[in-house]
Amino acid sequence: MINKGRITLKSIADELGISVSVVSRVLSGQGSKYGISKATQEAVAKIAGRLRFKPNQLARGLRLAKTLTLGLVIPDISNPFFAGVAYQIETIARDAGYSTILCDSLENEDVERDVLGVLQSRVVDGLIVAPVGKTYDHLAGIDQSQCPVVLVDRHFPGSKIPFVTSDNFGGALQATRYLLENGHRHIACIQGTPGAQSSVERVRGFRTALTEFGIRFTKRHVSGDAFSWESGYIAAKKLLRRRPRPTAIFLANNQIALGTLVALKEKGLRVPEDISLVAFDDEPFFAHLAPPLSTVAQNVNEIGHHAIEMLQALMKGLSSLSVSGITVPTQLVLRSSVRNIGQPR
């Protein structure tokens, strides 16, 4: 009689009077390969199904030298962009037979180091990381042959770690040009985390557009210190006290945009009548704001697919990829948050 409290391969084998190896081969789909009779295969499958037997994945992983598990580390699960990336990666990984352990590093590099250590101790087969900070020694120190790593969204120039990112520079350049083409010259940028590559590239795109239109860039053009709602709110409040007040603001991500909108509402300012806005990141609800917000859309689906494909190639032992980094194009989505104020002299 099987003890239903803990169903094992051995207990199924004992019940049927066969060896554990036979049960294991049947449940792993290799019964026919090893010449096990159809009757035995059906008997094993029947009892395993009746008892809702679940194999020990850790033990199976040790035998295969794989755990069929991936680690995914993102900096803020509450951010719809990262939630979308995580959804795509988890869905594709599941279709490929992998489970995903999702960790939120809370935009904190110390937490990121800790969760990476935990994931490695779980012997995950690969890691996909959207890194937090400016340093990457803890990522570069991971043995790619033992646990391949792919970065998403943010990466590090000079690092050999493969990455998938959006065209942060091009998207910011296009958005800022759009503001300038609509006559705006007193333009500000609320950036993300200083030093994070995605923020650096978006500020660079903003700066390049100003230079193209003959505007001398200064430090006063840029405010903010994090990719967060709070940073957007605080930076926007400061900008609104300036004289002359900016007629337009480029916002470096969706969270910053939300904080800015709250600051404008508190001040009684209207978009775009009093101030024009364009934000990096497009979210479904941005189309339903009053007015709808113009944005730079990132292709979350493509980012997720490229990241998984790159990681799978590394896990198959392809140590030298044909490309070390992939930059996914962005798209400027025009709605109603920018007012044309004419072409000033």
Buried (B, 14 or more C-beta within 10 A) or exposed (E): EBEEEEBBBEBBBBBBEBEBEBBBBBBEEEBEEEEBEEEBBEBBBEBBEEBEBEBEEEEBBEEEEBBBBBBBBBBBBEBBBBBBBBBBBBBBBEEEEBBBBBBBBBBBBEBBBBBBEEBBEEBBBBBBBBBBBBEBEBBEEBEBEEBBBBBBBBBBEEBEBBBBBBBBBBBBBBBBBBBBEBBBBBBBBBBBBEEBBBBBBBBBBBBBBBEEBEBEBEEEBBBBBBBBBEBBBBBBBEBBEEEEBBBBBBBBBBBBBBBBBBBBEEBEBEBBEBBBBBBBBBBEEBEEBEBBBBBBBBBBBBBBBBBBBBBBBBBEEEEEBEEEBBBBEBEBBEBBBBBEBEEEE
